[in-house]
Amino acid sequence: MKFAATLAACAALCAGGGALAADWSVIHAGRLLAQPGAPALEAQTIIIRDGEIVSVEPGYKDASAIGAAAGDKVAEIDLKDYFVLPGLIDCHVHLTGENNPQGRLQAVELSDPDRALWAAANARKTLLAGFTTVRNVGAGGGDAIFALRDGIAKGYVEGPRIFAAGSGISVTGGHGDGTQGYRDDVAEVLHSPGVCDGVAECRKAVREQVRRGADHIKLTATAGVLSNTAAGLEQQFFDDELEAIMTTAHAMGRKVTAHAHGVNGINAALRAGGDSIEHGTYLDAESIRLFKRRGAYLVPTILAGVTVAEWAADPDTFLTPPSRAKAAEVGPLMLDMARRAHAGGVKIAFGTDSGVSKHGENAREFALLVEAGMTPMQAIRTATVAAADNIGQSAHLGTIEAGKHADIIAVGGDPLSDVRELEDVDFVMKAGAVYKTPDAD
């Protein structure tokens, strides 16, 4: 549909002697949650021009009254029987892969183009699930994630708007290194440009990711579950290295998010200036105090915890022994962690760690957030208003209001009554282009 709209616009330009025709959409929404956190409204009209929201008006406004010029394209979209809300944002995905029994072999078999094509398929699943924007926090395959981000932005392939970190910043042998258990000659091939030790190397690793095109910086402040090493789950960077990463990234205009499970690593990353923490499994009262003082976000990724716990319990699991032990320990703790953080007033942004869990099933996280003590409205807000703020995009994303990108989804039921309605999205629009309609099935 996006390509057809582009061709139509080009044809109008040629026919009109240079005046580019506008592309309008008029959405009639039966119920509209324009600003999550505020009440849903009945019978509203959303007017969109060239991918941007022009206005939201009460009642069902006739498409002929929107002020379109002769030659403009006007599409009328009937969602009177649907619940309409902003496009969803997932702040923690890994589009270039998905954990599976062949994962360790795929690390040495798949080329950069292989990863990019796999990522494109995962991106399309994510978009059709209602997630119109994602933050990719670490990617295999060299420049694959940057190529995909740019290809989607240019309209070459379908997918969510991507904000990409490139390679994660990790200590040698730490979570994010990814060479554990391989022969030295294979490990040399797999070596990541984000691996660094000492202040100078850490500064250079951050600058290298910015040079490559990173929109933000991801670091692994602690050990992790799926790295193939029995290194515990605590802090891996020293405090001076963490400070070097944070100050260098901020000096270059990039936010920093830190993978962190162990409490010492969580607190050290927050003290060093981290903008958000991914996972946060062992956070404590001091962590909550630091989150609030810093104004940092927690991205709890409860779905990842549920997923790895299931793998650990499987007698035929594909997890390596070190990963299985850590998954059995960490997975069951993450729901209670999110509950304590929410009760303590920590700002929470939506993130799934998809790539651990299956791409396209991102919305399963909503029910887990509700189980952790949120109302459905609060859970939806994590994936809209809060997520947009977390990635620095509140001016463009997170609500349906004038001047913002026309990222809009719709579901058949009421997600404020049953948040699992978001697991079956019927309509998806991103930047004014329609990618899924209720009659698509």
Sequence and secondary structure as in RCSB ss.txt:
>XXXX:A:sequence
MKFAATLAACAALCAGGGALAADWSVIHAGRLLAQPGAPALEAQTIIIRDGEIVSVEPGYKDASAIGAAAGDKVA
EIDLKDYFVLPGLIDCHVHLTGENNPQGRLQAVELSDPDRALWAAANARKTLLAGFTTVRNVGAGGGDAIFALRD
GIAKGYVEGPRIFAAGSGISVTGGHGDGTQGYRDDVAEVLHSPGVCDGVAECRKAVREQVRRGADHIKLTATAGV
LSNTAAGLEQQFFDDELEAIMTTAHAMGRKVTAHAHGVNGINAALRAGGDSIEHGTYLDAESIRLFKRRGAYLVP
TILAGVTVAEWAADPDTFLTPPSRAKAAEVGPLMLDMARRAHAGGVKIAFGTDSGVSKHGENAREFALLVEAGMT
PMQAIRTATVAAADNIGQSAHLGTIEAGKHADIIAVGGDPLSDVRELEDVDFVMKAGAVYKTPDAD
>XXXX:A:secstr
 HHHHHHHHHHHHHHTTT    EEEEEEEEEE SSTTS  EEEEEEEEETTEEEEEEES   GGGS   TT EEE
EEEEEEEEEEE EEEEEE TT    TTHHHHHHH  HHHHHHHHHHHHHHHHHTTEEEEEE   SSTTHHHHHHH
HHHHTSS   EEEE  S BB TTSTTT  TTS HHHHHHH  TTB  SHHHHHHHHHHHHHHT SSEEEE B  S
SSSS   SSB S HHHHHHHHHHHHHTT  EEEEE SHHHHHHHHHHT SEEEE TT  HHHHHHHHHHT EEE 
 HHHHHHHHHHHH TT  S HHHHHHHHHHGGGHHHHHHHHHHTT EE     BTTB TT TTHHHHHHHHTT  
HHHHHHHTTHHHHHHTT TTTSSS  TTSB  EEEESS TTT GGGGGS  EEEETTEEEE TT  
